[in-house]
Amino acid sequence: MPHPPLAPGHVDAPHREAALGDLVLESGERIEDFRQSYVTHGTLDAARSNAVLICPALTATHHRLDFLIGAGRALDPAHWFVIAADPIGNGLSTSPSNSAAQPGMRFPRFVLRDMVAAQHRLLVEHLDIDRVHAVVGASMGGMQALQWAVSHPSVMQCIVAMTPMARTHPWAVLVTETARACLMADPAWMGHGFTGRPERGWRAYTGLINALLMRTPEALASIDGALEAHCWFDDLVAQQAAIGFDAHDYLYQSWAYEAHDVGTTPGVVGGTDAALASTTARAALLSPPLDLFNPPAA
């Protein structure tokens, strides 16, 4: 997909791609002609020690944590070389929606560790960076940050994982399954792919994910009555349509999201707890008491 429109609060930067050749997946399959999309902010210092990697969330782009980037903010480009890497399947890095060799449902399934492997290749092979100060992410990005600490414990000094899950909670699995059901209920779903954009399916998906899960009753208390609520929802659907996320991409990213467990990392013995205990990087885990997608207990 083309780069979605810039939204208020987005920090613009040149859009870059690293051509990494075939990306061999944990399953043994491969994504052909894989291109890793990313942007950078700031300058790498002479010691190559000030790099920070950002991992975006489910359906998100490299803009996901732009609110942290800027003068005087946590990721000030005057101090940090910030690398925001688009995950596999978000429509900017190689995805079912933009792959010439493996389009749509011909795309191989991937997992979050494959996203991490692609990011690692971006750093080492393309940017010649073998160590970063921190890996930062929210939601699925926070899950990638935890996976980074398990898979590559010596690469970063610390991780900042916001609303992460070390192992996807059954609640989150049911959310993604329901979201897929919304899309697949559309007439555009043919059982083996979508023939076009599932407009009615996306409306139902938006109601679930962007209205009900991302808000609380208190957050919508200022809406005055049913008519205004309907107008608010129509505006939300239009905003999401403008982003242009592809339904095939959602299927694949959500499958990766719900299958995640750091405890199944190759070489780890003892499951999720053992995987977390093996990490050596300092970690800041930020989980609000109420998250309707990623339960704090996970």
C-alpha positions, -999 to 999 in steps of 0.1 A, spaced: 0 0 0 12 36 -5 22 55 26 -10 64 44 -18 101 48 1 119 76 -21 125 106 -18 152 133 12 144 155 30 123 129 67 131 124 76 131 87 109 115 76 122 101 43 107 66 37 135 40 32 137 4 22 163 -23 27 163 -50 0 172 -81 20 166 -107 -6 147 -138 5 137 -138 42 138 -174 55 111 -178 81 111 -199 113 88 -223 96 113 -230 69 93 -212 43 106 -179 28 93 -145 18 107 -138 -16 124 -105 -24 118 -92 11 120 -54 15 122 -40 50 106 -5 53 119 19 79 125 56 87 152 72 108 154 103 130 186 118 142 222 109 135 242 78 145 271 89 167 308 81 160 308 53 185 276 38 169 261 36 204 230 58 203 207 37 181 171 30 193 149 6 175 111 12 174 88 -18 167 52 -8 157 19 -24 168 -6 -46 149 -17 -28 117 5 2 126 33 19 107 66 35 117 45 65 130 31 45 159 53 60 185 59 94 169 45 110 201 78 100 217 100 116 190 110 153 191 130 179 209 128 174 247 109 141 243 120 106 253 134 99 218 150 133 211 167 131 177 194 154 190 205 126 213 193 93 197 194 77 163 159 64 161 151 36 136 114 29 132 110 -4 114 77 -14 97 67 -50 106 61 -77 80 26 -75 68 18 -38 75 16 -29 38 49 -10 37 74 -38 44 68 -68 21 32 -80 27 4 -100 12 -9 -68 -3 23 -57 -21 42 -89 -28 46 -95 -66 58 -131 -61 35 -142 -33 4 -120 -33 -27 -124 -12 -32 -158 3 -1 -172 -15 20 -153 11 36 -176 37 25 -173 73 50 -157 96 54 -152 133 66 -123 155 101 -138 157 103 -135 119 96 -97 123 124 -96 148 147 -115 124 140 -91 96 147 -61 119 180 -78 130 190 -81 94 181 -45 88 204 -34 116 233 -57 109 234 -62 72 219 -29 60 228 -3 86 260 -20 100 247 -17 136 254 -46 158 242 -31 191 214 -7 201 208 13 232 171 2 234 143 -16 217 110 2 222 74 -9 213 38 -8 222 12 -36 221 25 -60 193 56 -37 193 61 -43 230 58 -81 223 85 -77 197 107 -59 223 103 -88 247 112 -112 219 143 -91 211 154 -95 247 150 -133 244 163 -138 209 192 -113 210 200 -106 247 234 -90 240 222 -66 213 204 -41 234 211 -24 268 174 -21 276 139 -26 263 108 -5 268 77 -26 263 43 -9 266 12 -31 270 31 -62 259 23 -99 263 50 -125 266 24 -150 255 -8 -140 238 -37 -141 262 -68 -162 251 -89 -129 253 -67 -113 227 -70 -144 205 -107 -141 206 -105 -105 197 -85 -111 166 -107 -141 157 -137 -119 160 -121 -92 139 -112 -117 112 -148 -129 113 -160 -93 107 -139 -91 76 -147 -126 63 -184 -120 67 -182 -96 38 -193 -108 3 -158 -99 -9 -144 -129 11 -144 -160 -12 -130 -185 12 -95 -183 -3 -90 -145 -3 -108 -112 -8 -119 -101 -43 -117 -65 -33 -119 -43 -3 -145 -57 22 -163 -24 29 -190 -38 51 -165 -60 68 -142 -31 76 -171 -12 91 -178 -41 115 -141 -44 122 -138 -7 129 -166 -9 153 -149 -37 172 -113 -26 172 -113 12 169 -145 20 187 -152 -6 214 -117 -19 222 -98 14 220 -123 35 240 -141 33 274 -176 46 282 -159 75 300 -139 84 269 -171 89 249 -191 106 276 -190 140 258 -210 126 228 -245 139 231 -271 113 221 -276 85 196 -274 108 165 -241 123 175 -228 88 183 -237 75 148 -220 106 132 -189 100 154 -188 64 142 -192 73 106 -163 97 109 -142 70 125 -150 46 97 -140 72 71 -107 79 90 -98 42 90 -107 39 53 -83 67 45 -55 47 61 -62 19 35 -50 -11 55 -55 -43 35 -77 -71 47 -52 -98 37 -25 -80 57 -47 -80 87 -53 -118 85 -16 -125 84 -5 -100 110 -33 -111 134 -23 -148 130 12 -139 139 0 -118 169 -22 -145 184 4 -173 180 31 -155 199 49 -170 229 84 -161 238 85 -196 254 85 -213 220 117 -195 209 140 -221 194 166 -231 220 145 -221 250 137 -249 275 111 -244 301 84 -223 284 74 -187 288 87 -181 323 121 -196 315 124 -175 284 117 -143 303 142 -154 330 169 -158 304 169 -121 294 197 -98 306 186 -64 292 172 -39 316 134 -38 310 107 -12 316 73 -28 313 44 -4 311 9 -19 314 -21 2 323 -47 -13 347 -73 -15 320 -64 -27 285 -93 -42 265 -69 -59 240 -37 -69 258 -47 -78 294 -21 -66 319 -19 -101 335 -4 -115 303 
